[in-house]
Amino acid sequence: MTDGPEEGLMAAAQNGTDLLTKTVPKVERPRLYKVILVNDDFTPREFVVQVLKAEFRMNESQAQQVMMTAHRRGVCVVAVFVQDVAETKATRATEAARKKGFPLLFTTEPEE
């Protein structure tokens, strides 16, 4: 009588050898993107704060701090998200400014 597949597996297990390997796919974390507020000389500070509060869910103090950092340094990282969320928020915030006639700009770039 010949050994079937089950007997071969049992014999391999008894001999300490593995015939079967399980491949587990490695899932990478999605790359993160920074949303950056670019300062301009025309958009009112109050409007910038309003956009930060509405789109990025900041409180008054946080929004003021981000706005002032961008004002002093020229740019400021507002938040970090996965790419699609970062791009959506940057686009929505920039479009809100355009609707009011302001040149306020939010951009995205990969986080290092």
C-alpha positions as CSV (number, residue, x, y, z in Angstrom):
1,M,0.0,0.0,0.0
2,T,1.3,3.5,-0.9
3,D,1.2,6.5,1.4
4,G,-1.3,9.2,0.5
5,P,-0.7,13.0,0.8
6,E,-1.8,12.9,4.5
7,E,0.7,10.3,5.4
8,G,3.5,12.2,3.7
9,L,2.6,15.4,5.6
10,M,2.5,13.6,8.9
11,A,5.9,12.0,8.1
12,A,7.4,15.4,7.2
13,A,6.0,16.8,10.5
14,Q,7.6,14.0,12.4
15,N,10.9,14.5,10.7
16,G,10.9,18.2,11.5
17,T,10.6,19.4,8.0
18,D,7.9,21.7,6.6
19,L,6.4,21.0,3.3
20,L,3.9,23.9,3.4
21,T,4.7,27.6,4.0
22,K,2.2,30.2,4.6
23,T,2.7,33.5,2.9
24,V,1.5,36.5,4.8
25,P,1.3,39.7,2.7
26,K,3.1,42.6,4.3
27,V,0.8,45.6,4.4
28,E,2.6,49.0,4.2
29,R,1.3,52.1,5.9
30,P,0.1,54.6,3.4
31,R,2.4,57.5,2.8
32,L,1.5,60.7,4.6
33,Y,1.2,64.1,3.1
34,K,1.5,67.6,4.8
35,V,-1.1,70.2,4.1
36,I,0.8,73.5,3.9
37,L,-0.7,77.0,4.3
38,V,1.1,79.6,2.1
39,N,1.0,83.2,3.3
40,D,-0.1,86.0,1.1
41,D,-0.4,89.7,1.7
42,F,-4.1,90.1,0.7
43,T,-6.2,87.5,2.5
44,P,-7.6,88.8,5.8
45,R,-6.3,87.1,8.9
46,E,-9.8,86.5,10.2
47,F,-10.7,84.7,7.0
48,V,-7.7,82.4,7.3
49,V,-8.7,81.6,10.8
50,Q,-12.2,80.9,9.7
51,V,-11.0,78.5,7.0
52,L,-8.7,76.7,9.4
53,K,-11.5,76.2,11.9
54,A,-14.0,75.0,9.3
55,E,-11.9,72.7,7.2
56,F,-9.3,71.5,9.6
57,R,-11.5,71.5,12.8
58,M,-9.1,73.7,14.7
59,N,-10.2,75.7,17.7
60,E,-9.7,79.5,17.7
61,S,-6.3,79.3,19.5
62,Q,-4.9,76.7,17.2
63,A,-6.1,78.5,14.1
64,Q,-4.6,81.8,15.3
65,Q,-1.2,80.1,16.0
66,V,-1.1,78.4,12.5
67,M,-2.1,81.6,10.8
68,M,0.6,83.6,12.6
69,T,3.3,81.0,11.9
70,A,2.5,81.2,8.2
71,H,2.4,85.0,8.4
72,R,5.9,85.1,10.0
73,R,7.6,82.3,8.1
74,G,5.8,82.4,4.8
75,V,4.4,78.9,5.1
76,C,3.1,76.6,7.9
77,V,2.3,72.9,8.1
78,V,-1.4,72.8,9.0
79,A,-1.9,69.0,9.4
80,V,-0.7,65.6,8.1
81,F,-3.0,63.1,6.4
82,V,-3.0,60.3,3.9
83,Q,-2.7,61.6,0.4
84,D,-6.3,61.7,-0.7
85,V,-7.5,63.4,2.5
86,A,-4.7,65.9,2.4
87,E,-5.4,66.8,-1.2
88,T,-9.1,67.1,-0.6
89,K,-8.8,69.4,2.4
90,A,-6.2,71.6,0.7
91,T,-8.4,71.9,-2.4
92,R,-11.5,72.6,-0.4
93,A,-9.8,75.3,1.7
94,T,-8.3,76.9,-1.4
95,E,-11.6,76.9,-3.2
96,A,-13.4,78.5,-0.2
97,A,-10.9,81.4,-0.5
98,R,-11.4,81.7,-4.3
99,K,-15.2,81.9,-3.8
100,K,-14.6,84.9,-1.6
101,G,-12.0,86.4,-4.0
102,F,-8.9,85.8,-1.9
103,P,-5.6,84.3,-3.2
104,L,-5.2,82.1,-0.1
105,L,-3.4,78.9,-1.0
106,F,-3.0,75.5,0.6
107,T,-0.7,72.9,-1.0
108,T,0.4,69.3,-0.2
109,E,3.7,67.6,-0.2
110,P,4.9,64.2,0.9
111,E,6.1,63.9,4.5
112,E,9.7,62.8,4.8
